Amino acid sequence: MLVINLCHYNFSANIHLFRMKDTNILLDVNSGAVHVLDDQTFCFVEELIRNRGDWELAQSRTAAAYSPEAVKEIGKEIEEAYRAGSLFTEEAEAEFDYGSFFPKSICLNVAHLCNMRCRYCFAQQGSFGQSQGLMSMEVARQAVDFLIRSSGPRKNLELDFFGGEPLLNMDVVKATVEYGRERASQAGKQINYTLTTNALSLDEQVRDYLLAEDISVILSLDGRPQVHDRMRILADGGGTYQRIAPRIQAMVASNPVSYFVRGTFTAQNLDFTKDFLHLAGLGFENISLEPVTGGEPEIALTEEHLPQIAAQYEELAEIILAREKEGKRLNFFHFNLDSNGPCLAKRLTGCGAGIEYLAVTPEGDIFPCHQFIGIPGFKMGDVKEGTVDDSVRQRFAGNTLTHKECRNCWARFHCGGGCHALAYFQNGNMSVPHQLACLMHQKRLECSFYMAARRMEG
């Protein structure tokens, strides 16, 4: 039997061993391989980690609990996985110049005003701390031209209509889509469109337009009526559930090219699996529930809530698996895993803000993403001039895993170091991750690997 030399192996950075329910799981971080282990193998790997890679000591201590024959068989299986490159792999050095990448997506804030007053709104009720207003068609055209011109050799581009509430500027949305299709065709490119809406203005006419133009939609609905109406309110404090839920149902029933129903959970609905079930009961298959980590003290999530949040994620995983056995599809955004692993750029940088993804205000100012709009020091330029401040761009190009304190985290390749904005707003430093967001993401990943393991078992 091969005795693998693991005395200098960085287990904490390259292996994640955990148990969920009655399933033992090992993630080999660098290869992305997920192994389902029996109790004996789990014990052996635990001993390897505990004894810093001392193979013989791990053998003897495992043999004390099991038989020498069982330990010998474990060794053979581990050797096979090791030789196959799916266990105890080393991180490869990546040659990577992120600053050479071209933009592929812009978030077009066509409206810096909103017809709702959500309590957890990070955009300061739609204005982002700036003057309220709507984007002109002139600025929208300049933004499209900027995207096409700056995208270099990229052929497939994305434009997200955002706000505020973008449906408050529907004429500009329509004109932008028409102009964008024309300009993209001339340039040999294609622009795919997404629109995020609170659905208050999502009437039949708007719905028919979005469907006809194959515009993907993100539709905001928090879950149960009492949960939704506590947070997503009108200027007079009234709830909005009864007005928007039927409109979202009608949109989803019309089979849009792509959609997600996006909910939010706070410290006041820590039983958010009930909100997931409510949304599923309305006929929605693609659901996201985003955690609120800032805002009013009584609604912001803290590390004290982590045990409840973790339990809810585990319950949610079981719900989805049970529905699958009944032949019912449910897609929870935060449990999605790319079966081929994320691309190198995403593994090392995350979302692409400031490089591949940019945000444009109604005045035409360019920022690294919508969350940095109006923050001093983060304005990158404007679409009229069509140039980008390279000093800001390089701040984001250099904010990769290589330069972050999370470079030894087992979850690093599935988040790329986390959200730049969350890190900045919590710590004043984009390279210091948001601790609570990291812990929640790690738990969601564990649930995802658990679900993958259960599916492999059949």
Helices and strands as residue ranges (DSSP letters): H 11-14, E 15-20, E 23-28, E 34-37, H 39-50, H 55-65, H 68-83, G 98-100, E 105-111, H 137-150, E 156-163, G 166-169, H 170-186, E 190-197, H 204-212, E 216-220, H 225-231, H 241-253, E 259-265, H 273-281, E 286-291, G 303-305, H 306-325, E 331-332, G 333-335, H 344-349, E 357-360, E 365-367, G 370-372, E 381-382, E 387-388, H 390-397, G 401-403, G 412-414, H 420-427, H 435-457
